[in-house]
Amino acid sequence: MVENKAHDSAVDNWTLGILCYEFLYGAPPLEAESQSDTFRRIMKADLNFPSSPPVSAEAKNLISLVSNIHKFSLQTCME
């Protein structure tokens, strides 16, 4: 979507990762000062996990896995 390219249902996996982050931390993970900086963070999968609240390594791993815009199309819910 950011690159104005066609997408498929795998984008749902990416969205799941972003929503999980927001549910756990109470803030969007990739938002920046400007829209262009936000897009850059999306393209780089520039996730930062705050130390508070405490979140399990498994949850962070899931979020990292499905939130990488370059790999999410290779992931499925079965993985």
PyMOL commands that place a pseudoatom at each C-alpha (Angstrom):
pseudoatom trace, name=CA, resn=MET, resi=1, chain=A, elem=C, hetatm=0, pos=[0.000, 0.000, 0.000]
pseudoatom trace, name=CA, resn=VAL, resi=2, chain=A, elem=C, hetatm=0, pos=[2.782, 2.416, 0.876]
pseudoatom trace, name=CA, resn=GLU, resi=3, chain=A, elem=C, hetatm=0, pos=[4.491, 1.671, -2.440]
pseudoatom trace, name=CA, resn=ASN, resi=4, chain=A, elem=C, hetatm=0, pos=[1.201, 1.848, -4.405]
pseudoatom trace, name=CA, resn=LYS, resi=5, chain=A, elem=C, hetatm=0, pos=[1.624, -1.780, -5.443]
pseudoatom trace, name=CA, resn=ALA, resi=6, chain=A, elem=C, hetatm=0, pos=[-1.025, -4.463, -5.511]
pseudoatom trace, name=CA, resn=HIS, resi=7, chain=A, elem=C, hetatm=0, pos=[-1.417, -6.435, -2.306]
pseudoatom trace, name=CA, resn=ASP, resi=8, chain=A, elem=C, hetatm=0, pos=[-3.128, -9.625, -1.248]
pseudoatom trace, name=CA, resn=SER, resi=9, chain=A, elem=C, hetatm=0, pos=[-4.585, -11.068, 1.927]
pseudoatom trace, name=CA, resn=ALA, resi=10, chain=A, elem=C, hetatm=0, pos=[-1.078, -11.400, 3.421]
pseudoatom trace, name=CA, resn=VAL, resi=11, chain=A, elem=C, hetatm=0, pos=[-1.341, -7.712, 4.319]
pseudoatom trace, name=CA, resn=ASP, resi=12, chain=A, elem=C, hetatm=0, pos=[-3.697, -8.918, 7.066]
pseudoatom trace, name=CA, resn=ASN, resi=13, chain=A, elem=C, hetatm=0, pos=[-0.721, -10.599, 8.761]
pseudoatom trace, name=CA, resn=TRP, resi=14, chain=A, elem=C, hetatm=0, pos=[1.203, -7.328, 8.722]
pseudoatom trace, name=CA, resn=THR, resi=15, chain=A, elem=C, hetatm=0, pos=[-1.817, -5.510, 10.124]
pseudoatom trace, name=CA, resn=LEU, resi=16, chain=A, elem=C, hetatm=0, pos=[-2.137, -8.131, 12.865]
pseudoatom trace, name=CA, resn=GLY, resi=17, chain=A, elem=C, hetatm=0, pos=[1.429, -7.422, 13.975]
pseudoatom trace, name=CA, resn=ILE, resi=18, chain=A, elem=C, hetatm=0, pos=[0.832, -3.678, 14.035]
pseudoatom trace, name=CA, resn=LEU, resi=19, chain=A, elem=C, hetatm=0, pos=[-2.413, -4.078, 15.982]
pseudoatom trace, name=CA, resn=CYS, resi=20, chain=A, elem=C, hetatm=0, pos=[-0.825, -6.480, 18.478]
pseudoatom trace, name=CA, resn=TYR, resi=21, chain=A, elem=C, hetatm=0, pos=[1.871, -3.887, 19.142]
pseudoatom trace, name=CA, resn=GLU, resi=22, chain=A, elem=C, hetatm=0, pos=[-0.760, -1.185, 19.663]
pseudoatom trace, name=CA, resn=PHE, resi=23, chain=A, elem=C, hetatm=0, pos=[-2.807, -3.400, 21.999]
pseudoatom trace, name=CA, resn=LEU, resi=24, chain=A, elem=C, hetatm=0, pos=[0.254, -4.273, 24.087]
pseudoatom trace, name=CA, resn=TYR, resi=25, chain=A, elem=C, hetatm=0, pos=[1.972, -0.878, 24.180]
pseudoatom trace, name=CA, resn=GLY, resi=26, chain=A, elem=C, hetatm=0, pos=[-0.941, 1.522, 23.698]
pseudoatom trace, name=CA, resn=ALA, resi=27, chain=A, elem=C, hetatm=0, pos=[0.699, 3.401, 20.834]
pseudoatom trace, name=CA, resn=PRO, resi=28, chain=A, elem=C, hetatm=0, pos=[1.309, 2.863, 17.120]
pseudoatom trace, name=CA, resn=PRO, resi=29, chain=A, elem=C, hetatm=0, pos=[4.726, 1.295, 16.493]
pseudoatom trace, name=CA, resn=LEU, resi=30, chain=A, elem=C, hetatm=0, pos=[5.806, 3.126, 13.362]
pseudoatom trace, name=CA, resn=GLU, resi=31, chain=A, elem=C, hetatm=0, pos=[4.326, 6.602, 13.674]
pseudoatom trace, name=CA, resn=ALA, resi=32, chain=A, elem=C, hetatm=0, pos=[6.807, 9.446, 13.236]
pseudoatom trace, name=CA, resn=GLU, resi=33, chain=A, elem=C, hetatm=0, pos=[6.793, 13.242, 13.147]
pseudoatom trace, name=CA, resn=SER, resi=34, chain=A, elem=C, hetatm=0, pos=[5.992, 13.396, 9.428]
pseudoatom trace, name=CA, resn=GLN, resi=35, chain=A, elem=C, hetatm=0, pos=[4.175, 11.167, 6.978]
pseudoatom trace, name=CA, resn=SER, resi=36, chain=A, elem=C, hetatm=0, pos=[7.358, 10.607, 4.987]
pseudoatom trace, name=CA, resn=ASP, resi=37, chain=A, elem=C, hetatm=0, pos=[9.211, 9.522, 8.144]
pseudoatom trace, name=CA, resn=THR, resi=38, chain=A, elem=C, hetatm=0, pos=[6.350, 7.156, 8.996]
pseudoatom trace, name=CA, resn=PHE, resi=39, chain=A, elem=C, hetatm=0, pos=[6.570, 5.611, 5.510]
pseudoatom trace, name=CA, resn=ARG, resi=40, chain=A, elem=C, hetatm=0, pos=[10.336, 5.252, 5.921]
pseudoatom trace, name=CA, resn=ARG, resi=41, chain=A, elem=C, hetatm=0, pos=[9.862, 3.460, 9.245]
pseudoatom trace, name=CA, resn=ILE, resi=42, chain=A, elem=C, hetatm=0, pos=[7.291, 1.140, 7.639]
pseudoatom trace, name=CA, resn=MET, resi=43, chain=A, elem=C, hetatm=0, pos=[9.648, 0.286, 4.782]
pseudoatom trace, name=CA, resn=LYS, resi=44, chain=A, elem=C, hetatm=0, pos=[12.544, -0.369, 7.183]
pseudoatom trace, name=CA, resn=ALA, resi=45, chain=A, elem=C, hetatm=0, pos=[10.328, -2.301, 9.641]
pseudoatom trace, name=CA, resn=ASP, resi=46, chain=A, elem=C, hetatm=0, pos=[11.810, 0.056, 12.230]
pseudoatom trace, name=CA, resn=LEU, resi=47, chain=A, elem=C, hetatm=0, pos=[10.196, -1.418, 15.366]
pseudoatom trace, name=CA, resn=ASN, resi=48, chain=A, elem=C, hetatm=0, pos=[11.304, -0.467, 18.846]
pseudoatom trace, name=CA, resn=PHE, resi=49, chain=A, elem=C, hetatm=0, pos=[10.069, -2.406, 21.860]
pseudoatom trace, name=CA, resn=PRO, resi=50, chain=A, elem=C, hetatm=0, pos=[9.891, -0.297, 25.021]
pseudoatom trace, name=CA, resn=SER, resi=51, chain=A, elem=C, hetatm=0, pos=[10.900, -1.937, 28.287]
pseudoatom trace, name=CA, resn=SER, resi=52, chain=A, elem=C, hetatm=0, pos=[7.542, -1.070, 29.822]
pseudoatom trace, name=CA, resn=PRO, resi=53, chain=A, elem=C, hetatm=0, pos=[5.088, -2.677, 29.924]
pseudoatom trace, name=CA, resn=PRO, resi=54, chain=A, elem=C, hetatm=0, pos=[6.791, -6.065, 30.101]
pseudoatom trace, name=CA, resn=VAL, resi=55, chain=A, elem=C, hetatm=0, pos=[5.964, -8.117, 27.005]
pseudoatom trace, name=CA, resn=SER, resi=56, chain=A, elem=C, hetatm=0, pos=[7.023, -11.720, 26.403]
pseudoatom trace, name=CA, resn=ALA, resi=57, chain=A, elem=C, hetatm=0, pos=[9.785, -12.567, 23.953]
pseudoatom trace, name=CA, resn=GLU, resi=58, chain=A, elem=C, hetatm=0, pos=[7.288, -14.733, 22.050]
pseudoatom trace, name=CA, resn=ALA, resi=59, chain=A, elem=C, hetatm=0, pos=[4.923, -11.798, 21.545]
pseudoatom trace, name=CA, resn=LYS, resi=60, chain=A, elem=C, hetatm=0, pos=[7.781, -9.556, 20.400]
pseudoatom trace, name=CA, resn=ASN, resi=61, chain=A, elem=C, hetatm=0, pos=[8.965, -12.267, 18.013]
pseudoatom trace, name=CA, resn=LEU, resi=62, chain=A, elem=C, hetatm=0, pos=[5.484, -12.645, 16.496]
pseudoatom trace, name=CA, resn=ILE, resi=63, chain=A, elem=C, hetatm=0, pos=[5.134, -8.895, 16.074]
pseudoatom trace, name=CA, resn=SER, resi=64, chain=A, elem=C, hetatm=0, pos=[8.592, -8.628, 14.488]
pseudoatom trace, name=CA, resn=LEU, resi=65, chain=A, elem=C, hetatm=0, pos=[7.936, -11.546, 12.160]
pseudoatom trace, name=CA, resn=VAL, resi=66, chain=A, elem=C, hetatm=0, pos=[4.631, -10.382, 10.719]
pseudoatom trace, name=CA, resn=SER, resi=67, chain=A, elem=C, hetatm=0, pos=[5.404, -6.648, 10.804]
pseudoatom trace, name=CA, resn=ASN, resi=68, chain=A, elem=C, hetatm=0, pos=[8.335, -6.824, 8.390]
pseudoatom trace, name=CA, resn=ILE, resi=69, chain=A, elem=C, hetatm=0, pos=[6.863, -5.399, 5.205]
pseudoatom trace, name=CA, resn=HIS, resi=70, chain=A, elem=C, hetatm=0, pos=[9.474, -7.187, 3.081]
pseudoatom trace, name=CA, resn=LYS, resi=71, chain=A, elem=C, hetatm=0, pos=[8.716, -10.612, 4.539]
pseudoatom trace, name=CA, resn=PHE, resi=72, chain=A, elem=C, hetatm=0, pos=[5.039, -10.510, 5.462]
pseudoatom trace, name=CA, resn=SER, resi=73, chain=A, elem=C, hetatm=0, pos=[3.949, -11.781, 2.036]
pseudoatom trace, name=CA, resn=LEU, resi=74, chain=A, elem=C, hetatm=0, pos=[5.971, -14.941, 2.717]
pseudoatom trace, name=CA, resn=GLN, resi=75, chain=A, elem=C, hetatm=0, pos=[4.317, -15.546, 6.078]
pseudoatom trace, name=CA, resn=THR, resi=76, chain=A, elem=C, hetatm=0, pos=[1.029, -17.325, 6.589]
pseudoatom trace, name=CA, resn=CYS, resi=77, chain=A, elem=C, hetatm=0, pos=[-1.146, -17.680, 9.639]
pseudoatom trace, name=CA, resn=MET, resi=78, chain=A, elem=C, hetatm=0, pos=[-0.099, -21.335, 9.788]
pseudoatom trace, name=CA, resn=GLU, resi=79, chain=A, elem=C, hetatm=0, pos=[3.516, -20.245, 10.362]
for i in range(1, 79): cmd.bond("trace and resi %d" % i, "trace and resi %d" % (i + 1))
show_as sticks, trace
zoom trace
